[in-house]
Amino acid sequence: MPRDRPKISVRIISLLGALVAFVAVAPIQIAQAVKHDASKVITIVALGDSLTAGYGLSRKEAYPALIGERMRSAGYEFEITNAGWSADTTAGALRRLPEILRKKKIDILIIELGINDAFRGVPIEEMRSNLQAIIDQTRARHPAVSIIVAGMQLPINSSDRYVRTFGEMFGRLAEKNRAALIPYLLEGVGGDPELNQPDLVHPNAAGQRIMAENVWRVLEPMLRKIRERPAVL
């Protein structure tokens, strides 16, 4: 039995039924695109599960499209791919990655994964290895890519080692890879009935707007740096 496997509570089990029972229903889509000079277009891929896909909502209400609106207002030329897939895991995203990496370029990769692994009791080290492989393969194909790791937490208060180690994994991964970190993607959203759908797991449209703000705080300084880079002749 893996050393890090958790003792899943009744609440976790109920959340498991709500979250991982959703089958993969969302193909990779371009959420927003504004193109003029191809050399100036900032290309972003949001790789994730149902939180990124916007389960129960239109793709226009999911956070990748919402940050696209912010970029348009700020005058950026951009393309955002919503590569969220409902019920996806770190292993599933790793399998999907080669197709995603065939894009001409990726300037920024946002990684939002792991919560479905945790609900299944996947060992932390296995999750960490999959996430590291996603980063390594992306950088091998797109050496100049900037990485954003979206931190997650299990929705229970517990001193259990698995729960604690899961929450700490994202920050350590970001530090190891010199990636930017969103400390907790669902900050201000998780557990609030007014910001979630009836399952109390998936954010509603208002919750997605708060998620987009959580992403934007980390993403926007990165966008400024990319825009300020000297043009490659």
KOLNU-435289 format. One record per residue: x, y, z of N, C-alpha, C, O, CB in turn. Coordinates in steps of 0.1 Angstrom, whole numbers, plus 5000, padded with zeros to 4 digits. Glycine has a CB too. Example, Ala and Ser with C-alpha at 12.3 -4.5 7.8 and 13.67 -1.06 7.14 Angstrom:
REM residues 2
{atom {5132 4943 5078} {5123 4955 5078} {5132 4967 5078} {5142 4967 5085} {5113 4955 5090}} {atom {5128 4978 5071} {5137 4989 5071} {5129 5000 5079} {5134 5011 5080} {5141 4994 5057}} 
END
This chain:
REM residues 233
{atom {5008 4988 5000} {5000 5000 5000} {5009 5012 5000} {5018 5013 5008} {4990 5000 5012}} {atom {5007 5022 4991} {5015 5034 4990} {5015 5041 5003} {5005 5043 5010} {5011 5043 4979}} {atom {5027 5046 5007} {5028 5053 5020} {5020 5065 5022} {5015 5068 5032} {5043 5056 5022}} {atom {5018 5072 5010} {5010 5085 5011} {4995 5083 5009} {4988 5093 5008} {5016 5094 5001}} {atom {4990 5071 5007} {4976 5069 5004} {4968 5074 5016} {4971 5071 5028} {4973 5055 5001}} {atom {4957 5083 5014} {4950 5089 5025} {4939 5080 5030} {4935 5070 5024} {4944 5102 5020}} {atom {4934 5084 5042} {4922 5078 5047} {4911 5088 5043} {4909 5098 5049} {4923 5076 5063}} {atom {4903 5084 5033} {4894 5093 5027} {4881 5093 5036} {4875 5083 5039} {4890 5089 5013}} {atom {4877 5105 5040} {4865 5107 5048} {4852 5105 5040} {4853 5104 5028} {4865 5121 5055}} {atom {4841 5105 5047} {4828 5104 5040} {4826 5116 5031} {4821 5114 5020} {4817 5103 5051}} {atom {4830 5128 5036} {4828 5139 5028} {4837 5138 5015} {4832 5142 5004} {4832 5152 5036}} {atom {4849 5133 5016} {4857 5132 5004} {4851 5122 4995} {4851 5124 4983} {4871 5127 5008}} {atom {4845 5111 5000} {4839 5101 4991} {4827 5107 4984} {4825 5105 4972} {4834 5089 5000}} {atom {4819 5116 4991} {4808 5122 4984} {4813 5132 4974} {4807 5133 4963} {4799 5129 4994}} {atom {4824 5139 4977} {4829 5148 4967} {4835 5140 4955} {4834 5144 4943} {4840 5157 4973}} {atom {4841 5129 4958} {4846 5120 4948} {4835 5116 4938} {4837 5117 4926} {4852 5107 4954}} {atom {4823 5113 4943} {4812 5109 4934} {4808 5121 4926} {4804 5119 4914} {4801 5104 4942}} {atom {4809 5133 4931} {4804 5144 4924} {4814 5148 4913} {4810 5153 4902} {4802 5156 4933}} {atom {4827 5147 4916} {4837 5152 4908} {4842 5142 4897} {4842 5146 4885} {4849 5157 4916}} {atom {4847 5131 4901} {4853 5122 4891} {4843 5114 4883} {4848 5107 4874} {4863 5113 4898}} {atom {4831 5114 4887} {4821 5107 4879} {4819 5113 4865} {4813 5107 4856} {4808 5105 4886}} {atom {4822 5126 4864} {4820 5133 4852} {4830 5128 4841} {4842 5128 4843} {4822 5148 4853}} {atom {4825 5124 4830} {4833 5118 4819} {4839 5130 4812} {4835 5141 4812} {4825 5109 4810}} {atom {4850 5127 4804} {4857 5137 4796} {4848 5141 4785} {4845 5133 4776} {4870 5132 4791}} {atom {4843 5154 4785} {4834 5158 4775} {4839 5170 4767} {4832 5174 4757} {4821 5162 4781}} {atom {4850 5177 4770} {4854 5189 4764} {4866 5188 4756} {4877 5185 4761} {4856 5200 4775}} {atom {4864 5189 4743} {4876 5189 4734} {4884 5201 4736} {4880 5212 4741} {4872 5187 4719}} {atom {4897 5201 4731} {4906 5212 4731} {4899 5223 4722} {4896 5220 4711} {4920 5209 4727}} {atom {4898 5235 4727} {4892 5246 4720} {4900 5258 4721} {4907 5261 4732} {4878 5248 4724}} {atom {4900 5267 4711} {4906 5280 4712} {4895 5289 4719} {4885 5291 4713} {4910 5286 4698}} {atom {4898 5293 4731} {4888 5300 4739} {4887 5315 4734} {4876 5320 4732} {4892 5300 4754}} {atom {4898 5321 4731} {4898 5335 4727} {4910 5336 4718} {4921 5330 4720} {4899 5345 4738}} {atom {4909 5344 4707} {4920 5347 4699} {4920 5361 4693} {4909 5364 4687} {4921 5336 4688}} {atom {4930 5368 4694} {4932 5381 4687} {4945 5381 4681} {4955 5381 4688} {4930 5393 4697}} {atom {4946 5382 4668} {4958 5381 4660} {4960 5392 4651} {4951 5396 4644} {4959 5367 4653}} {atom {4972 5398 4650} {4976 5408 4640} {4989 5404 4635} {4991 5396 4626} {4975 5422 4646}} {atom {5000 5409 4642} {5013 5405 4639} {5017 5392 4646} {5017 5392 4658} {5023 5416 4643}} {atom {5019 5381 4638} {5021 5368 4644} {5032 5368 4654} {5032 5360 4664} {5023 5358 4633}} {atom {5043 5376 4651} {5054 5376 4660} {5051 5382 4674} {5059 5380 4683} {5066 5383 4654}} {atom {5040 5389 4675} {5037 5396 4688} {5026 5389 4695} {5022 5392 4706} {5033 5410 4685}} {atom {5020 5378 4689} {5009 5371 4695} {5014 5363 4707} {5024 5355 4705} {5002 5362 4685}} {atom {5008 5365 4718} {5011 5357 4730} {5002 5345 4731} {4990 5346 4731} {5010 5365 4743}} {atom {5008 5333 4731} {5000 5321 4730} {5000 5314 4744} {5010 5311 4750} {5006 5311 4719}} {atom {4988 5312 4749} {4986 5306 4762} {4978 5293 4761} {4968 5292 4754} {4979 5316 4772}} {atom {4983 5283 4768} {4975 5270 4769} {4972 5268 4784} {4980 5268 4792} {4984 5258 4763}} {atom {4959 5266 4786} {4954 5263 4800} {4951 5248 4800} {4941 5243 4795} {4942 5271 4804}} {atom {4960 5240 4807} {4959 5226 4807} {4953 5222 4821} {4958 5226 4831} {4972 5219 4805}} {atom {4941 5215 4821} {4935 5212 4834} {4923 5202 4832} {4922 5195 4823} {4930 5225 4840}} {atom {4916 5202 4843} {4904 5193 4844} {4891 5202 4843} {4891 5212 4835} {4904 5185 4857}} {atom {4881 5197 4850} {4868 5204 4848} {4868 5218 4853} {4859 5226 4848} {4857 5196 4855}} {atom {4877 5222 4862} {4877 5236 4867} {4882 5245 4855} {4877 5256 4854} {4887 5237 4879}} {atom {4891 5240 4847} {4895 5248 4836} {4885 5247 4824} {4882 5257 4817} {4909 5243 4831}} {atom {4880 5235 4822} {4870 5233 4811} {4857 5241 4813} {4851 5245 4804} {4867 5218 4810}} {atom {4854 5244 4826} {4842 5252 4829} {4830 5243 4829} {4820 5245 4823} {4840 5263 4819}} {atom {4831 5231 4836} {4820 5221 4836} {4807 5228 4840} {4807 5236 4850} {4824 5210 4846}} {atom {4797 5225 4833} {4783 5230 4836} {4781 5244 4830} {4770 5250 4832} {4781 5230 4850}} {atom {4791 5250 4824} {4790 5264 4819} {4794 5264 4804} {4799 5254 4799} {4799 5274 4827}} {atom {4792 5275 4798} {4797 5276 4784} {4812 5279 4785} {4817 5284 4795} {4789 5288 4776}} {atom {4819 5276 4774} {4833 5279 4774} {4836 5294 4776} {4847 5298 4781} {4840 5274 4761}} {atom {4827 5302 4772} {4829 5317 4774} {4829 5321 4788} {4834 5332 4792} {4819 5324 4766}} {atom {4823 5313 4797} {4822 5316 4811} {4834 5310 4819} {4835 5313 4831} {4809 5311 4817}} {atom {4842 5302 4813} {4853 5295 4820} {4865 5305 4821} {4866 5314 4813} {4858 5282 4813}} {atom {4874 5303 4831} {4884 5313 4833} {4893 5316 4822} {4898 5327 4820} {4892 5309 4845}} {atom {4897 5306 4813} {4906 5309 4802} {4900 5320 4793} {4907 5329 4788} {4909 5297 4793}} {atom {4887 5319 4790} {4880 5329 4781} {4880 5343 4789} {4881 5353 4783} {4866 5325 4778}} {atom {4878 5342 4802} {4877 5355 4810} {4890 5362 4810} {4891 5374 4810} {4872 5352 4824}} {atom {4901 5355 4811} {4914 5362 4811} {4917 5367 4797} {4924 5377 4795} {4926 5352 4816}} {atom {4911 5360 4787} {4912 5365 4773} {4906 5379 4772} {4911 5388 4765} {4906 5356 4763}} {atom {4894 5381 4779} {4888 5394 4779} {4896 5404 4785} {4897 5416 4780} {4874 5393 4786}} {atom {4903 5401 4796} {4912 5410 4802} {4924 5414 4793} {4928 5425 4792} {4917 5404 4816}} {atom {4929 5404 4786} {4940 5407 4777} {4936 5415 4765} {4943 5424 4761} {4946 5393 4772}} {atom {4924 5413 4760} {4919 5421 4749} {4918 5436 4754} {4921 5445 4747} {4905 5416 4744}} {atom {4912 5438 4766} {4911 5451 4771} {4924 5458 4773} {4925 5470 4772} {4903 5451 4784}} {atom {4934 5450 4776} {4948 5456 4779} {4956 5457 4766} {4967 5462 4766} {4955 5447 4788}} {atom {4950 5454 4754} {4956 5456 4742} {4966 5445 4737} {4974 5448 4729} {4963 5469 4742}} {atom {4965 5433 4743} {4974 5423 4740} {4970 5416 4727} {4958 5415 4725} {4976 5412 4751}} {atom {4979 5411 4719} {4976 5402 4708} {4978 5388 4713} {4989 5385 4719} {4985 5405 4695}} {atom {4968 5379 4712} {4969 5367 4719} {4961 5356 4713} {4952 5358 4705} {4965 5369 4734}} {atom {4964 5344 4718} {4956 5332 4715} {4956 5323 4727} {4967 5320 4733} {4962 5324 4703}} {atom {4944 5320 4732} {4943 5311 4744} {4936 5298 4740} {4925 5298 4734} {4935 5319 4755}} {atom {4942 5287 4744} {4936 5274 4741} {4932 5269 4755} {4939 5267 4764} {4947 5264 4735}} {atom {4919 5266 4756} {4913 5259 4767} {4915 5244 4766} {4907 5238 4759} {4898 5263 4770}} {atom {4925 5239 4772} {4928 5225 4771} {4924 5218 4784} {4930 5208 4788} {4943 5222 4769}} {atom {4913 5223 4790} {4907 5216 4801} {4898 5204 4797} {4892 5205 4786} {4898 5226 4809}} {atom {4898 5194 4805} {4891 5181 4801} {4885 5176 4814} {4892 5173 4824} {4901 5170 4795}} {atom {4872 5176 4814} {4865 5172 4827} {4869 5158 4831} {4870 5149 4823} {4850 5172 4825}} {atom {4871 5157 4844} {4875 5144 4851} {4889 5140 4848} {4893 5129 4851} {4866 5133 4847}} {atom {4897 5149 4842} {4911 5146 4839} {4920 5144 4851} {4917 5150 4861} {4917 5156 4829}} {atom {4931 5137 4849} {4940 5135 4860} {4954 5139 4855} {4955 5143 4843} {4941 5120 4864}} {atom {4964 5139 4863} {4978 5142 4859} {4982 5132 4848} {4989 5136 4838} {4987 5142 4870}} {atom {4979 5120 4850} {4983 5110 4840} {4976 5112 4827} {4981 5110 4816} {4980 5096 4845}} {atom {4963 5115 4827} {4955 5117 4815} {4960 5129 4808} {4961 5129 4795} {4940 5119 4819}} {atom {4963 5140 4815} {4968 5152 4808} {4982 5149 4802} {4985 5154 4791} {4969 5164 4818}} {atom {4990 5141 4808} {5003 5138 4803} {5001 5130 4790} {5009 5132 4780} {5011 5129 4813}} {atom {4991 5121 4789} {4989 5114 4777} {4984 5123 4766} {4987 5121 4754} {4978 5103 4779}} {atom {4976 5134 4769} {4971 5143 4759} {4982 5153 4754} {4980 5159 4744} {4959 5150 4765}} {atom {4992 5154 4762} {5002 5165 4760} {5008 5165 4746} {5009 5176 4740} {5012 5164 4770}} {atom {5012 5154 4740} {5019 5155 4727} {5011 5162 4717} {5016 5170 4709} {5022 5141 4723}} {atom {4998 5160 4716} {4989 5167 4707} {4989 5182 4709} {4990 5190 4700} {4975 5161 4707}} {atom {4989 5185 4722} {4989 5200 4725} {5002 5206 4721} {5002 5218 4717} {4986 5201 4740}} {atom {5013 5199 4723} {5026 5205 4721} {5029 5207 4706} {5039 5213 4702} {5037 5197 4727}} {atom {5020 5201 4697} {5023 5203 4683} {5020 5217 4678} {5022 5221 4667} {5014 5193 4675}} {atom {5014 5225 4687} {5012 5239 4684} {5025 5246 4679} {5036 5242 4683} {5006 5247 4695}} {atom {5024 5256 4671} {5035 5263 4666} {5044 5268 4677} {5056 5267 4676} {5031 5275 4657}} {atom {5038 5274 4687} {5046 5279 4699} {5036 5279 4711} {5024 5281 4709} {5052 5292 4696}} {atom {5042 5279 4723} {5034 5281 4735} {5043 5291 4743} {5054 5287 4747} {5031 5268 4743}} {atom {5038 5302 4746} {5045 5312 4754} {5042 5309 4769} {5052 5311 4777} {5040 5326 4751}} {atom {5030 5306 4773} {5027 5304 4787} {5018 5291 4788} {5008 5289 4781} {5019 5316 4792}} {atom {5022 5282 4797} {5014 5270 4800} {5009 5272 4815} {5017 5273 4824} {5022 5257 4798}} {atom {4996 5271 4816} {4990 5271 4829} {4986 5257 4832} {4978 5251 4825} {4977 5281 4830}} {atom {4991 5251 4844} {4988 5237 4847} {4979 5237 4859} {4982 5241 4870} {5001 5230 4850}} {atom {4967 5232 4857} {4957 5231 4868} {4953 5216 4869} {4943 5212 4862} {4944 5240 4866}} {atom {4959 5208 4877} {4957 5194 4877} {4960 5188 4891} {4967 5195 4899} {4965 5187 4867}} {atom {4954 5177 4894} {4958 5170 4906} {4946 5167 4916} {4947 5157 4923} {4968 5178 4914}} {atom {4936 5175 4915} {4925 5172 4925} {4918 5159 4922} {4914 5152 4932} {4915 5184 4925}} {atom {4916 5155 4910} {4910 5142 4907} {4919 5131 4911} {4914 5120 4915} {4906 5141 4892}} {atom {4932 5133 4909} {4941 5122 4914} {4939 5121 4930} {4939 5109 4934} {4956 5126 4911}} {atom {4939 5132 4937} {4938 5131 4951} {4925 5124 4956} {4925 5117 4965} {4938 5145 4957}} {atom {4914 5127 4949} {4901 5121 4952} {4902 5105 4950} {4894 5098 4956} {4890 5127 4944}} {atom {4910 5101 4941} {4912 5087 4938} {4923 5081 4947} {4925 5069 4947} {4916 5085 4924}} {atom {4930 5089 4955} {4940 5084 4964} {4953 5080 4957} {4961 5072 4962} {4935 5072 4971}} {atom {4955 5087 4945} {4968 5084 4938} {4980 5089 4947} {4979 5100 4953} {4968 5092 4924}} {atom {4990 5081 4948} {5002 5085 4956} {5007 5099 4951} {5008 5102 4940} {5013 5075 4955}} {atom {5011 5107 4961} {5016 5120 4958} {5028 5120 4949} {5029 5128 4940} {5021 5127 4971}} {atom {5037 5110 4951} {5049 5110 4942} {5045 5107 4928} {5052 5112 4919} {5059 5099 4947}} {atom {5035 5099 4926} {5030 5096 4912} {5025 5109 4906} {5028 5112 4894} {5020 5085 4912}} {atom {5017 5117 4913} {5012 5129 4908} {5023 5139 4905} {5024 5145 4894} {5003 5136 4919}} {atom {5033 5140 4914} {5044 5149 4912} {5052 5145 4900} {5056 5154 4892} {5053 5149 4925}} {atom {5054 5132 4898} {5062 5128 4886} {5054 5131 4873} {5061 5135 4864} {5064 5113 4887}} {atom {5041 5130 4873} {5034 5133 4861} {5034 5148 4858} {5036 5152 4847} {5019 5129 4863}} {atom {5033 5156 4868} {5033 5170 4866} {5047 5175 4862} {5049 5184 4853} {5030 5178 4879}} {atom {5058 5169 4868} {5071 5172 4863} {5074 5168 4849} {5080 5175 4841} {5081 5165 4872}} {atom {5068 5157 4845} {5069 5152 4831} {5062 5162 4821} {5067 5165 4810} {5064 5138 4829}} {atom {5051 5167 4826} {5044 5177 4817} {5053 5190 4815} {5054 5195 4804} {5030 5181 4824}} {atom {5059 5194 4826} {5068 5206 4825} {5080 5203 4817} {5083 5211 4808} {5072 5211 4839}} {atom {5086 5192 4819} {5098 5188 4811} {5095 5187 4796} {5103 5192 4788} {5104 5175 4817}} {atom {5085 5180 4793} {5081 5178 4779} {5078 5191 4772} {5081 5193 4760} {5070 5168 4777}} {atom {5071 5200 4779} {5067 5213 4774} {5080 5221 4771} {5081 5227 4760} {5057 5220 4783}} {atom {5089 5221 4781} {5101 5229 4779} {5110 5223 4768} {5117 5231 4761} {5108 5230 4792}} {atom {5110 5210 4767} {5118 5204 4756} {5113 5208 4742} {5121 5210 4733} {5117 5189 4757}} {atom {5100 5210 4741} {5094 5214 4728} {5094 5229 4726} {5096 5234 4715} {5080 5208 4726}} {atom {5092 5236 4737} {5091 5251 4737} {5100 5257 4748} {5095 5260 4758} {5076 5256 4739}} {atom {5113 5258 4745} {5123 5261 4755} {5120 5275 4762} {5124 5276 4774} {5136 5262 4750}} {atom {5114 5284 4755} {5111 5297 4761} {5098 5298 4769} {5095 5309 4773} {5111 5308 4750}} {atom {5091 5287 4770} {5078 5288 4777} {5079 5292 4791} {5089 5288 4798} {5071 5274 4776}} {atom {5069 5300 4796} {5068 5303 4810} {5057 5294 4816} {5046 5292 4809} {5064 5318 4812}} {atom {5059 5289 4828} {5050 5280 4834} {5043 5286 4846} {5049 5293 4854} {5057 5267 4838}} {atom {5030 5284 4847} {5022 5288 4859} {5016 5275 4865} {5009 5267 4858} {5011 5298 4855}} {atom {5019 5272 4877} {5013 5261 4885} {5002 5266 4893} {5004 5275 4902} {5024 5254 4893}} {atom {4990 5260 4891} {4978 5264 4899} {4977 5255 4911} {4975 5243 4910} {4965 5263 4891}} {atom {4979 5260 4923} {4978 5253 4935} {4964 5248 4939} {4954 5256 4936} {4984 5260 4947}} {atom {4963 5237 4945} {4950 5232 4949} {4951 5227 4963} {4961 5224 4968} {4945 5220 4939}} {atom {4939 5225 4969} {4938 5219 4983} {4927 5210 4983} {4917 5211 4977} {4937 5231 4993}} {atom {4928 5199 4992} {4917 5191 4994} {4907 5198 5003} {4910 5205 5012} {4921 5177 5001}} {atom {4894 5196 5000} {4883 5204 5007} {4880 5199 5021} {4868 5198 5024} {4871 5204 4999}} {atom {4890 5196 5029} {4888 5192 5043} {4899 5198 5051} {4910 5200 5046} {4887 5177 5044}} {atom {4896 5200 5064} {4906 5204 5073} {4911 5192 5080} {4903 5185 5087} {4901 5214 5083}} {atom {4924 5189 5079} {4929 5176 5084} {4944 5177 5086} {4951 5184 5078} {4925 5164 5076}} {atom {4949 5171 5096} {4963 5170 5098} {4969 5157 5091} {4981 5155 5092} {4967 5169 5113}} {atom {4960 5150 5084} {4965 5138 5077} {4977 5142 5067} {4976 5152 5061} {4953 5132 5069}} {atom {4986 5133 5067} {4999 5136 5060} {4996 5138 5045} {5001 5146 5038} {5009 5125 5062}} {atom {4987 5129 5039} {4984 5130 5025} {4978 5143 5021} {4982 5150 5012} {4974 5119 5021}} {atom {4968 5148 5029} {4962 5161 5027} {4972 5172 5027} {4972 5181 5019} {4950 5163 5037}} {atom {4980 5172 5037} {4991 5182 5039} {5001 5182 5028} {5004 5193 5022} {4998 5181 5052}} {atom {5006 5170 5024} {5016 5169 5014} {5010 5173 5000} {5017 5179 4992} {5021 5155 5013}} {atom {4998 5169 4998} {4991 5173 4985} {4991 5188 4984} {4995 5194 4973} {4977 5168 4985}} {atom {4987 5196 4994} {4986 5210 4993} {5000 5216 4991} {5001 5227 4985} {4980 5216 5006}} {atom {5010 5210 4997} {5024 5215 4996} {5031 5212 4983} {5040 5219 4979} {5033 5210 5008}} {atom {5026 5202 4976} {5032 5197 4964} {5034 5208 4953} {5044 5209 4947} {5025 5186 4958}} {atom {5024 5216 4952} {5023 5226 4941} {5034 5237 4942} {5041 5241 4933} {5009 5232 4940}} {atom {5035 5242 4955} {5045 5252 4957} {5059 5247 4955} {5068 5254 4950} {5044 5258 4971}} {atom {5061 5235 4959} {5075 5229 4958} {5078 5226 4943} {5089 5228 4938} {5076 5215 4966}} {atom {5068 5222 4936} {5069 5220 4921} {5073 5233 4914} {5082 5233 4906} {5057 5213 4915}} {atom {5066 5243 4918} {5068 5256 4912} {5082 5261 4915} {5089 5266 4906} {5058 5267 4916}} {atom {5086 5260 4928} {5100 5264 4932} {5110 5256 4924} {5120 5262 4920} {5101 5263 4947}} {atom {5109 5243 4924} {5119 5235 4917} {5121 5239 4903} {5132 5239 4897} {5115 5220 4918}} {atom {5110 5243 4896} {5110 5245 4882} {5111 5260 4878} {5109 5264 4867} {5099 5239 4875}} {atom {5113 5269 4888} {5113 5283 4886} {5100 5287 4879} {5101 5295 4869} {5125 5287 4879}} {atom {5089 5282 4883} {5076 5285 4877} {5069 5295 4886} {5071 5296 4898} {5068 5272 4874}} {atom {5059 5302 4880} {5050 5310 4888} {5040 5301 4895} {5036 5291 4890} {5044 5321 4880}} {atom {5035 5306 4907} {5025 5298 4915} {5013 5306 4918} {5014 5318 4923} {5032 5293 4928}} {atom {5002 5300 4915} {4989 5305 4920} {4987 5298 4933} {4984 5286 4932} {4977 5304 4910}} {atom {4988 5304 4945} {4988 5296 4957} {4976 5287 4959} {4977 5275 4963} {4988 5305 4969}} {atom {4964 5292 4955} {4952 5283 4956} {4942 5289 4946} {4937 5300 4947} {4946 5284 4971}} {atom {4940 5281 4935} {4932 5286 4924} {4918 5289 4929} {4912 5299 4923} {4931 5275 4913}} {atom {4912 5282 4938} {4899 5284 4943} {4898 5293 4955} {4888 5293 4962} {4892 5271 4946}} {atom {4908 5301 4957} {4907 5311 4968} {4895 5320 4966} {4893 5326 4956} {4921 5319 4968}} {atom {4887 5321 4977} {4875 5329 4976} {4863 5323 4970} {4852 5329 4969} {4878 5342 4969}} {atom {4865 5310 4965} {4854 5303 4958} {4851 5290 4965} {4839 5287 4967} {4858 5301 4943}} {atom {4861 5282 4968} {4859 5269 4974} {4850 5269 4986} {4853 5277 4996} {4872 5263 4977}} {atom {4840 5261 4986} {4832 5260 4998} {4820 5270 4999} {4812 5269 5008} {4840 5260 5010}} {atom {4820 5279 4990} {4809 5290 4991} {4798 5286 4982} {4799 5285 4969} {4815 5304 4986}} {atom {4786 5283 4987} {4775 5278 4979} {4770 5289 4969} {4765 5285 4958} {4763 5275 4988}} {atom {4773 5301 4971} {4768 5312 4962} {4777 5313 4950} {4774 5319 4940} {4768 5325 4969}} {atom {4789 5306 4951} {4799 5307 4940} {4801 5294 4933} {4810 5293 4924} {4812 5313 4945}} {atom {4793 5284 4937} {4794 5271 4931} {4781 5265 4926} {4770 5270 4930} {4800 5261 4942}} {atom {4782 5256 4917} {4770 5249 4912} {4764 5240 4923} {4770 5239 4934} {4773 5241 4900}} {atom {4752 5235 4921} {4746 5227 4932} {4754 5216 4938} {4752 5211 4949} {4733 5222 4927}} {atom {4764 5211 4930} {4772 5200 4935} {4782 5205 4945} {4789 5197 4952} {4780 5193 4924}} {atom {4783 5218 4947} {4793 5224 4956} {4807 5221 4953} {4816 5222 4962} {4789 5220 4970}} {atom {4810 5217 4941} {4823 5213 4937} {4828 5222 4926} {4839 5227 4926} {4824 5198 4933}} {atom {4819 5224 4916} {4823 5231 4904} {4818 5246 4905} {4806 5248 4908} {4817 5225 4891}} {atom {4827 5256 4903} {4823 5270 4903} {4812 5273 4893} {4812 5268 4882} {4835 5279 4901}} {atom {4804 5282 4897} {4794 5287 4888} {4801 5299 4880} {4813 5301 4882} {4781 5292 4895}} {atom {4793 5306 4872} {4799 5317 4864} {4805 5328 4873} {4816 5333 4870} {4788 5324 4856}} {atom {4799 5331 4884} {4805 5341 4894} {4818 5336 4900} {4827 5343 4901} {4795 5345 4905}} {atom {4818 5323 4903} {4830 5317 4908} {4841 5316 4898} {4853 5318 4902} {4827 5302 4913}} {atom {4838 5314 4886} {4848 5314 4875} {4854 5328 4874} {4866 5329 4871} {4842 5309 4862}} {atom {4846 5338 4876} {4852 5352 4875} {4862 5354 4886} {4872 5361 4883} {4840 5362 4876}} {atom {4859 5349 4898} {4869 5351 4908} {4882 5343 4905} {4893 5347 4908} {4863 5346 4922}} {atom {4880 5330 4900} {4891 5322 4896} {4900 5330 4886} {4912 5330 4887} {4887 5309 4890}} {atom {4893 5336 4876} {4900 5344 4866} {4909 5355 4872} {4920 5357 4868} {4891 5350 4856}} {atom {4903 5361 4883} {4911 5372 4890} {4923 5365 4897} {4934 5371 4897} {4902 5379 4900}} {atom {4921 5354 4903} {4933 5347 4909} {4944 5344 4899} {4956 5345 4902} {4928 5334 4916}} {atom {4940 5340 4887} {4949 5337 4877} {4956 5350 4872} {4968 5350 4870} {4943 5329 4865}} {atom {4948 5360 4870} {4953 5372 4864} {4963 5379 4873} {4973 5385 4867} {4941 5382 4862}} {atom {4962 5378 4886} {4972 5384 4894} {4986 5378 4892} {4996 5385 4893} {4968 5382 4909}} {atom {4987 5365 4888} {5000 5359 4885} {5003 5361 4871} {5015 5362 4867} {4999 5344 4889}} {atom {4994 5360 4862} {4996 5360 4848} {5000 5374 4843} {5009 5375 4834} {4984 5356 4840}} {atom {4994 5385 4848} {4996 5398 4842} {5011 5403 4843} {5015 5408 4833} {4987 5408 4849}} {atom {5018 5401 4854} {5032 5405 4853} {5040 5397 4843} {5050 5402 4837} {5038 5403 4867}} {atom {5036 5384 4841} {5043 5376 4831} {5040 5381 4817} {5049 5381 4808} {5038 5362 4832}} {atom {5028 5386 4814} {5025 5391 4801} {5033 5404 4799} {5037 5406 4787} {5010 5395 4801}} {atom {5034 5413 4809} {5042 5425 4807} {5056 5422 4803} {5062 5428 4794} {5042 5433 4820}} {atom {5062 5412 4809} {5076 5408 4806} {5077 5403 4792} {5087 5406 4785} {5081 5398 4816}} {atom {5067 5395 4788} {5068 5390 4774} {5066 5401 4764} {5073 5401 4754} {5057 5379 4772}} {atom {5057 5410 4767} {5055 5421 4757} {5067 5430 4756} {5070 5437 4746} {5043 5430 4762}} {atom {5075 5431 4767} {5087 5440 4767} {5099 5433 4762} {5110 5440 4760} {5090 5444 4782}} {atom {5098 5420 4758} {5110 5414 4752} {5113 5420 4739} {5104 5424 4731} {5107 5399 4750}} {atom {5126 5422 4736} {5130 5427 4723} {5125 5418 4711} {5126 5406 4713} {5145 5430 4722}} {atom {5121 5423 4700} {5117 5415 4689} {5129 5407 4683} {5140 5412 4683} {5111 5424 4678}} {atom {5126 5395 4680} {5136 5386 4673} {5135 5388 4658} {5125 5386 4652} {5133 5371 4677}} {atom {5147 5393 4653} {5147 5396 4639} {5151 5383 4631} {5152 5384 4618} {5157 5407 4636}} 
END
